[in-house]
Amino acid sequence: MTLYELCTLTPAFASHSPEKMITRILESEPIKPSELNADIPGELESIILMAIAKNPVRRYQSAGDLASRSEERRVGKECRSRWSP
């Protein structure tokens, strides 16, 4: 979530009530980062969405996997993983 919030300057799930926030986290998807910040490249958005996927199978399996994809993006390589809802 930190990467999402750093890139969008917006909490992924905001609420004044802890109960409502938990419900939002469990039942809804965050707004796509590019909808909040049009400057976010598609590959970075894919990295963010894959990192915060609700289904554990769809997430990076380790911090090392996330770091590898982030490094590929940083050096301009095509990311091997793509987010697909």
N, C-alpha and C positions, 0 to 999 in steps of 0.2 A: 504494500500500500504506500510505502514511503516514496517509491519511484513514481507512482501515479500522482501523488500529491505534489512532489517536486516539479513534475512536468506540467501539471495543470493548475497548480496553485489553488486547488480545491480538494476538500476531503472527498473520498470516494463515496462515503455514506455519511451524510450529516443529519443530525437530529438533536433536538433539545432534550429528548428523553432517551435514557439508555435502553429502555424496552423497545422503543420505536427503531432505534439504531440497530439493535440485534435483529429485529424483524426484517429490516431493509437488507441487512447483510445476508440473511438466510434466504430471502424470497426474491430479491431483485438483483439485476446486474448494474454495475456502475455505468455512468454515461461514458461513451468512448472518449478516450483522451483527446483525439483530434477534433471532436465536437466542442471541446472546451478551449483548445489551443490549436489553431489551424497550422501552426509552425511545427507540430510534432510529425516527423517523417513516419510513413507507413510501417517501416521495419521496426522502428522504436515502439510504435503503438502495438505491434504484434508481440514484441518482447514483454511489454507491460501487461497486456491482456493474458498472455500465457502464464506469467508469473502470479497473477491473482485469480486464475481460473478456479471456480468453485469445485469442479471435479478434479480430484488429486491426480487422476490418470492423465489429464490434459496439461498439468503444471510441469515445470522443470522438475526433474527428479532429484536434483542436488543444486547447491549453491554454485558448484563448479560448472554445471550445465548453463546456468544463468550467466555466469561470468564469461564463459566461452562465447555465447551468443552476443553478449554485450560487446566483447572485444571484436568479434567479427563485424559488428555494426560500426564500431569506432574506426576501424581501419578500412571500412568501405566494402567489405566482402558481402556477398549475398548471404543472408541468413538462411540456414538450412531448415529452420522451423517456421511455420506460419500459423497464425491464429485463424481458426475457422469456427464460428459459433455453432 
